[in-house]
């Protein structure tokens, strides 16, 4: 007899959506740009524009 005493394994992402996220809509992109401009976050705005224009992923942008 092989009786297991461990509880059954449940994954950490059970019930959550997995996979690629939907891309940002044009309206969302402009909303982010406006908020960065109003907050006078020039560096963040430049990095955001670079990421959007060159279609960089977040991990690639952090490496810059």
C-alpha positions in Angstrom: 0.0 0.0 0.0 1.3 3.4 -1.0 -0.6 6.0 1.0 0.4 9.7 0.7 0.2 11.9 3.7 0.8 15.1 1.9 -2.2 17.3 0.9 -2.9 17.5 -2.9 -0.9 20.2 -4.7 -2.8 23.4 -5.8 -1.0 25.8 -8.1 -0.6 29.4 -6.9 -2.3 30.9 -10.0 -5.4 28.7 -9.8 -8.4 30.6 -11.0 -6.4 33.5 -12.4 -6.0 34.5 -16.0 -2.6 33.5 -17.4 -0.8 34.4 -20.6 0.0 37.6 -22.4 -1.7 40.8 -21.4 -3.7 42.8 -23.9 -1.8 45.8 -25.4 -2.5 49.3 -24.2 -5.1 51.2 -26.1 -4.2 54.6 -27.7 -6.5 56.3 -25.2 -4.6 54.7 -22.3 -1.2 55.7 -23.7 -2.2 59.3 -24.1 -3.6 59.3 -20.5 -0.3 58.1 -19.2 1.6 60.7 -21.2 -0.6 63.6 -20.0 -0.3 62.5 -16.3 3.5 62.3 -16.6 3.6 65.7 -18.2 1.4 67.3 -15.5 3.6 65.7 -12.8 6.7 67.1 -14.5 8.3 63.7 -14.6 10.5 64.3 -17.7 12.7 61.2 -17.2 9.7 58.9 -16.8 8.0 60.4 -19.8 11.1 60.0 -22.0 11.4 56.3 -20.9 7.7 55.7 -21.6 7.9 57.3 -25.0 11.0 55.2 -25.8 9.3 52.0 -24.8 6.1 52.8 -26.7 7.9 53.9 -29.9 10.4 51.0 -30.0 7.9 48.4 -28.6 10.2 47.4 -25.8 9.2 45.0 -23.1 9.3 46.1 -19.5 12.3 43.9 -18.7 14.3 45.3 -21.7 13.5 48.9 -20.6 14.8 48.2 -17.1 18.0 46.9 -18.5 18.6 50.3 -20.2 
